[in-house]
Amino acid sequence: MAKVAIKSKLARAPKAAPTLPPALIAELERRRSGMARHMARAVVSLVRWDDSTGVPPQRSAIARACEAGLDLFLATAREARPATNEELRRVAQLGILQARSSQSVEPILAAYRIAARVAWDEILRAWRGHTEATPEAIMVTANYVFAALDQVAAEVTKTYLHAREQHMQRGTRAHARLFHALISDNFDSELELQKQALALNMPIVPTGYVVAVCKLIIGNRDGERGGQALAEVAASLEVPRGAINHATDPSTLVVLWPAASVANVDAAGEFVTQLQDEAVKRSGTARARVRAGIGGYHPGLRGISRSYLEAQQAIEAGRKLRPEGVVHRHDELIPHLVLTQNPRLAERFVAHSLGRLIDPKVRNRGQLLETLEAYLVRGSVKDAAAALGLHRHTVLYRLDKLRELLGGDLEIPATRLRLQFALEIRKLL
């Protein structure tokens, strides 16, 4: 039994890793500096670096990584052991540099593959004509080289992903700070702001912006994650250089549309319409839609905060006045907003215009108000009846009752305009 137990333990014991010939290790250590230079030169000349978000790794950093890779290979080969975490971290430093300068890890992995190929060629040259360069020894060496490459590639990828996540979080926070500085007019100088924007690869148009505040409406409510959903939709649409969007809260997307004059307000409205079409298409059975308020144009970066405030006012007024509408322009709502800034004056205007019709004691007051609005908006008895789903005789009867209560002719243009304006102001109070 004791012999069986000993045999079982021996069977379970890990086999010792084959070692490289000492003569080869000594030759590689002698050639270390030259090999590192050749590896770095090949990486610099052959790898196509992605510089979409920053400066690619410098030649000195590449050279250090190649030296660390060789040191790792020699140390593990000399002692026939796996690489330590600290050794892998030193080799993987290029992963951190790549995370700050590129959206892809592929160039850095290509760099390590090229470096490993150069190193392998150097090893074969070092062994040329050597008595210990048997096929078995070359196979063991190849296993060491490519096992080391696999280890490094895995560590680089892990380091890259971790560093990329941290870098993006820092970039997102910096982007958010810059965006909020723009919409709140909370910055010292436009030059300093431009420098910050340049560092974030976020070009800013100095002539100014028109602001659109957008919400995703699902049913009759704002979508809880609508701002983030609209940000994804906006990213898929074509926009001019300098356009910026940011989800200021989970339900709201704010778009800064580059502008040089009042004429660009219409372009911002067209973009919102595209956003609406794409959002409806993506929402499927949820039947989501967009509601947006668009501010006016005010020159320069200092004018952004004013346009942002106007866009907020426009979307809120539009929600009350035309709940089904998509684009609500501040410039078109100025009369309503001016009057409602003085609520007591607005109440006087509504009371004077609608008179007895707003008295709670009036029978069927709600139906009469609904009919008056439909008639004023549609312009005819036939269209008003169709909109309300009523027979035209019912609408005619209600219009007679309205003339009696309002004491005026509903066909006079000035009267129609005053009554329609009073009905809209009433919704804003």
C-alpha distance (Angstrom), angle and dihedral (degrees) to the residues before:
residue distance angle dihedral
M1 . . .
A2 3.80 . .
K3 3.80 90.5 .
V4 3.82 91.2 50.1
A5 3.84 90.1 50.7
I6 3.82 91.3 50.4
K7 3.81 91.1 48.5
S8 3.81 90.0 48.8
K9 3.83 91.8 52.2
L10 3.79 91.2 48.2
A11 3.78 90.7 49.9
R12 3.80 90.5 52.8
A13 3.82 95.2 45.3
P14 3.84 113.0 103.3
K15 3.77 115.6 -108.4
A16 3.78 116.2 -112.9
A17 3.79 111.4 -103.0
P18 3.79 114.0 -111.8
T19 3.77 112.9 -105.4
L20 3.77 130.2 -137.8
P21 3.80 118.6 -111.9
P22 3.84 109.9 -89.2
A23 3.78 90.1 -130.1
L24 3.83 91.0 60.1
I25 3.80 93.0 48.2
A26 3.81 90.7 49.6
E27 3.83 91.0 50.0
L28 3.84 92.0 48.8
E29 3.81 91.5 49.2
R30 3.80 89.0 52.3
R31 3.81 91.3 51.1
R32 3.82 95.2 40.8
S33 3.84 98.4 111.3
G34 3.81 94.4 45.7
M35 3.79 92.4 46.4
A36 3.81 91.5 50.7
R37 3.82 90.6 51.8
H38 3.81 92.1 49.6
M39 3.80 91.6 48.4
A40 3.80 92.8 49.5
R41 3.82 92.3 46.3
A42 3.81 91.1 52.6
V43 3.80 92.4 48.2
V44 3.80 93.2 49.2
S45 3.81 93.9 48.5
L46 3.83 100.7 38.9
V47 3.80 107.4 35.7
R48 3.81 116.8 87.0
W49 3.78 102.4 -144.5
D50 3.80 121.5 -150.4
D51 3.81 108.1 -132.1
S52 3.83 96.0 174.6
T53 3.78 94.3 124.3
G54 3.79 104.9 22.6
V55 3.80 148.4 -30.2
P56 3.85 116.4 -38.2
P57 3.83 119.3 -122.7
Q58 3.81 112.9 -68.6
R59 3.81 122.7 -116.7
S60 3.81 91.8 -108.1
A61 3.80 91.2 56.2
I62 3.81 90.8 48.6
A63 3.82 90.4 50.6
R64 3.81 91.4 51.0
A65 3.80 90.7 50.2
C66 3.81 91.3 50.7
E67 3.82 91.1 50.3
A68 3.80 90.5 48.8
G69 3.80 89.9 49.6
L70 3.80 91.7 53.0
D71 3.81 92.1 46.0
L72 3.80 89.2 51.2
F73 3.81 92.1 50.5
L74 3.80 93.5 47.3
A75 3.80 94.9 45.8
T76 3.79 94.6 49.7
A77 3.82 92.8 42.2
R78 3.83 93.0 47.9
E79 3.80 92.9 50.9
A80 3.82 98.5 30.0
R81 3.79 92.1 -128.8
P82 3.82 138.2 122.8
A83 3.79 120.4 -96.5
T84 3.79 118.5 -90.1
N85 3.80 122.0 -123.8
E86 3.81 90.9 -111.2
E87 3.81 91.7 53.8
L88 3.79 91.5 48.8
R89 3.80 91.2 49.0
R90 3.81 91.3 54.6
V91 3.79 91.6 51.3
A92 3.82 92.3 45.6
Q93 3.81 96.3 56.7
L94 3.80 89.9 105.9
G95 3.79 86.9 64.6
I96 3.80 89.6 64.1
L97 3.82 91.9 47.9
Q98 3.81 90.6 48.4
A99 3.82 91.5 50.3
R100 3.80 89.1 59.8
S101 3.79 95.7 48.3
S102 3.80 108.9 33.2
Q103 3.78 144.1 39.7
S104 3.82 91.9 -141.2
V105 3.78 133.2 63.0
E106 3.82 92.3 -159.6
P107 3.86 97.3 90.8
I108 3.79 91.2 55.8
L109 3.81 92.8 48.8
A110 3.80 88.8 48.6
A111 3.81 88.1 52.6
Y112 3.81 92.1 55.5
R113 3.82 92.0 46.1
I114 3.81 90.8 52.5
A115 3.81 91.2 46.6
A116 3.82 91.0 50.2
R117 3.82 91.2 50.2
V118 3.81 91.1 51.7
A119 3.80 90.2 47.4
W120 3.81 91.1 50.3
D121 3.82 91.4 50.7
E122 3.81 89.1 50.3
I123 3.80 91.1 50.5
L124 3.80 91.5 51.7
R125 3.82 90.0 49.6
A126 3.82 90.8 49.3
W127 3.80 89.8 54.0
R128 3.76 96.5 44.8
G129 3.81 107.1 132.2
H130 3.82 93.4 -4.1
T131 3.80 114.9 145.3
E132 3.82 93.3 -134.2
A133 3.84 93.1 53.0
T134 3.80 94.6 105.4
P135 3.83 120.5 157.0
E136 3.82 89.0 -108.7
A137 3.82 91.9 53.1
I138 3.80 92.1 47.6
M139 3.82 89.7 51.0
V140 3.81 91.0 51.7
T141 3.81 89.9 49.0
A142 3.81 91.9 49.4
N143 3.79 89.5 51.6
Y144 3.81 89.8 53.1
V145 3.79 92.9 48.3
F146 3.78 96.7 48.9
A147 3.79 95.4 38.6
A148 3.81 87.2 54.3
L149 3.82 89.7 48.6
D150 3.82 91.4 51.4
Q151 3.80 90.9 50.0
V152 3.79 92.5 48.7
A153 3.83 93.2 45.8
A154 3.79 91.2 52.0
E155 3.80 92.6 47.8
V156 3.82 92.6 45.5
T157 3.79 91.4 51.4
K158 3.80 92.0 48.2
T159 3.80 92.1 46.6
Y160 3.81 91.5 45.7
L161 3.81 93.9 51.0
H162 3.79 92.7 47.7
A163 3.81 93.4 46.3
R164 3.82 91.5 43.4
E165 3.79 91.4 53.8
Q166 3.80 91.6 50.1
H167 3.82 91.5 44.7
M168 3.81 92.3 49.8
Q169 3.79 91.1 48.3
R170 3.79 90.2 52.3
G171 3.82 90.0 45.1
T172 3.80 91.7 48.7
R173 3.79 91.2 50.9
A174 3.80 91.4 47.4
H175 3.82 90.7 47.4
A176 3.81 90.3 50.4
R177 3.82 92.3 48.9
L178 3.81 91.5 50.5
F179 3.80 92.3 46.6
H180 3.81 92.8 50.3
A181 3.81 90.0 47.3
L182 3.81 88.2 57.0
I183 3.80 98.3 48.1
S184 3.80 93.8 42.4
D185 3.84 97.4 42.4
N186 3.79 87.2 -124.3
F187 3.82 102.5 146.9
D188 3.79 134.6 99.6
S189 3.79 101.3 -137.7
E190 3.79 138.0 1.5
L191 3.83 90.3 -130.2
E192 3.80 92.2 58.5
L193 3.79 89.6 46.7
Q194 3.80 91.1 52.4
K195 3.83 89.9 51.6
Q196 3.80 91.3 52.8
A197 3.79 90.7 47.7
L198 3.81 91.5 50.3
A199 3.81 91.0 52.6
L200 3.82 88.9 53.6
N201 3.82 93.3 46.4
M202 3.81 86.7 -118.1
P203 3.83 109.2 132.3
I204 3.81 116.3 -150.8
V205 3.81 124.0 -153.1
P206 3.83 108.2 -133.2
T207 3.82 94.7 -155.5
G208 3.80 90.2 70.3
Y209 3.78 143.6 -110.6
V210 3.78 143.8 -97.5
V211 3.81 111.1 -134.1
A212 3.81 125.2 -138.7
V213 3.81 119.9 -169.5
C214 3.82 108.8 -158.6
K215 3.79 134.1 -170.5
L216 3.80 131.3 -175.6
I217 3.81 110.0 -128.7
I218 3.80 118.8 -154.7
G219 3.79 111.4 -174.7
N220 3.78 103.8 -36.7
R221 3.80 97.4 -32.8
D222 3.79 137.7 79.4
G223 3.81 111.4 -100.8
E224 3.81 109.5 -109.3
R225 3.81 92.0 -136.7
G226 3.79 94.6 26.0
G227 3.81 96.0 119.8
Q228 3.78 92.9 57.5
A229 3.80 92.2 43.2
L230 3.81 91.2 51.7
A231 3.82 90.2 47.9
E232 3.82 88.6 59.1
V233 3.81 90.8 48.4
A234 3.82 92.0 47.2
A235 3.81 90.6 51.6
S236 3.83 89.0 60.7
L237 3.82 94.4 53.9
E238 3.78 127.1 85.1
V239 3.81 112.1 -107.4
P240 3.82 133.4 173.1
R241 3.79 121.3 -98.5
G242 3.79 110.6 -82.0
A243 3.82 96.1 29.9
I244 3.80 110.0 137.6
N245 3.79 130.7 -169.7
H246 3.77 131.2 -178.2
A247 3.80 135.4 173.2
T248 3.81 99.4 -124.0
D249 3.80 89.7 -172.5
P250 3.83 133.5 -1.1
S251 3.82 92.9 -88.0
T252 3.83 101.5 38.1
L253 3.80 134.4 69.0
V254 3.81 117.2 -167.8
V255 3.81 117.1 -160.4
L256 3.81 123.2 -163.1
W257 3.80 106.0 -155.9
P258 3.84 115.6 -162.4
A259 3.80 111.3 -114.4
A260 3.77 139.5 176.3
S261 3.82 98.1 177.1
V262 3.80 144.6 3.2
A263 3.82 88.4 -83.6
N264 3.81 90.3 74.4
V265 3.81 91.5 66.8
D266 3.81 88.0 79.5
A267 3.82 90.8 52.7
A268 3.81 89.7 54.7
G269 3.80 88.6 51.6
E270 3.81 91.0 51.4
F271 3.81 89.8 51.9
V272 3.82 90.4 52.8
T273 3.82 89.0 51.5
Q274 3.83 89.5 53.5
L275 3.80 88.9 48.0
Q276 3.81 88.7 52.1
D277 3.82 93.8 49.7
E278 3.80 93.4 48.9
A279 3.82 93.3 44.2
V280 3.82 91.2 51.7
K281 3.81 90.3 49.0
R282 3.81 93.3 50.3
S283 3.80 96.1 43.3
G284 3.82 93.6 64.3
T285 3.77 112.4 177.9
A286 3.83 91.9 2.0
R287 3.83 86.8 72.5
A288 3.78 94.4 -152.2
R289 3.79 120.7 179.7
V290 3.79 138.9 -173.7
R291 3.78 130.7 -109.7
A292 3.80 117.3 -170.5
G293 3.78 139.3 177.2
I294 3.81 118.0 -152.9
G295 3.78 122.7 -157.6
G296 3.77 126.7 -148.5
Y297 3.79 127.2 -97.0
H298 3.80 118.0 -92.8
P299 3.84 116.5 175.2
G300 3.80 123.0 -108.6
L301 3.78 132.8 11.0
R302 3.80 90.9 -69.0
G303 3.81 88.4 64.6
I304 3.81 93.7 61.9
S305 3.80 94.5 82.0
R306 3.80 91.4 53.7
S307 3.81 92.3 49.2
Y308 3.82 88.9 48.3
L309 3.81 92.0 53.6
E310 3.80 90.3 48.3
A311 3.81 91.2 49.9
Q312 3.80 90.2 53.3
Q313 3.80 90.7 50.2
A314 3.80 91.0 47.4
I315 3.81 96.0 51.6
E316 3.80 91.8 47.9
A317 3.81 93.4 47.9
G318 3.81 90.7 44.2
R319 3.81 90.9 52.5
K320 3.81 89.5 59.0
L321 3.79 100.0 36.7
R322 3.82 102.2 39.7
P323 3.81 109.1 11.0
E324 3.81 92.3 177.9
G325 3.81 94.6 49.1
V326 3.81 122.3 109.3
V327 3.82 106.7 -160.9
H328 3.81 120.2 40.0
R329 3.81 113.8 -177.4
H330 3.78 118.8 -156.1
D331 3.80 92.6 -144.7
E332 3.81 90.3 59.9
L333 3.80 92.3 49.9
I334 3.81 98.2 48.4
P335 3.86 95.4 108.5
H336 3.80 91.0 52.3
L337 3.80 93.8 45.6
V338 3.80 94.2 46.0
L339 3.80 92.6 52.9
T340 3.81 95.1 44.1
Q341 3.80 90.9 53.5
N342 3.81 84.2 76.1
P343 3.82 101.7 46.3
R344 3.81 95.0 -176.9
L345 3.79 91.2 53.5
A346 3.80 90.5 46.4
E347 3.82 91.2 51.2
R348 3.82 90.1 51.4
F349 3.81 90.9 51.7
V350 3.83 92.3 49.5
A351 3.80 92.6 46.4
H352 3.81 92.4 48.4
S353 3.82 93.7 46.6
L354 3.81 100.2 42.9
G355 3.81 97.3 31.0
R356 3.82 114.6 169.3
L357 3.82 91.5 5.2
I358 3.81 91.7 80.5
D359 3.80 93.8 49.4
P360 3.84 106.8 117.0
K361 3.81 89.4 -141.5
V362 3.81 92.8 64.8
R363 3.79 110.4 108.0
N364 3.83 116.2 -116.4
R365 3.80 89.6 2.6
G366 3.83 93.5 157.0
Q367 3.80 93.0 53.1
L368 3.79 91.7 47.7
L369 3.82 92.7 50.7
E370 3.81 90.5 48.4
T371 3.81 91.6 49.9
L372 3.81 93.0 47.2
E373 3.80 91.9 52.1
A374 3.82 93.5 46.8
Y375 3.82 91.0 49.1
L376 3.81 93.9 48.2
V377 3.81 93.5 46.4
R378 3.84 97.7 41.8
G379 3.80 95.7 38.7
S380 3.81 99.0 -143.1
V381 3.80 140.7 62.6
K382 3.80 91.9 -121.9
D383 3.82 95.0 52.9
A384 3.80 92.7 42.4
A385 3.81 90.9 52.0
A386 3.83 90.6 49.7
A387 3.81 91.6 49.4
L388 3.81 92.2 49.2
G389 3.81 95.3 40.1
L390 3.82 91.4 -123.0
H391 3.79 136.5 128.9
R392 3.81 112.3 -97.7
H393 3.83 90.6 -120.7
T394 3.81 89.2 59.7
V395 3.81 90.0 52.9
L396 3.83 91.3 47.6
Y397 3.81 90.3 51.3
R398 3.79 91.5 51.0
L399 3.81 92.0 47.2
D400 3.81 89.7 55.1
K401 3.80 88.7 52.3
L402 3.81 90.2 48.8
R403 3.82 92.2 52.0
E404 3.77 88.4 52.5
L405 3.81 93.2 50.7
L406 3.81 96.8 41.0
G407 3.78 96.0 40.5
G408 3.80 96.3 -140.8
D409 3.80 146.8 88.2
L410 3.82 110.9 -88.5
E411 3.81 91.2 -157.0
I412 3.82 94.9 68.5
P413 3.86 107.3 102.7
A414 3.83 94.5 -140.9
T415 3.80 90.8 50.7
R416 3.81 92.4 48.3
L417 3.81 91.4 49.6
R418 3.81 92.8 48.3
L419 3.82 92.9 48.1
Q420 3.81 93.5 47.3
F421 3.80 91.1 48.8
A422 3.84 90.6 48.9
L423 3.82 91.1 51.4
E424 3.82 90.8 51.5
I425 3.81 93.9 46.2
R426 3.81 88.7 50.5
K427 3.84 89.2 59.7
L428 3.80 90.8 54.3
L429 3.80 96.5 51.0
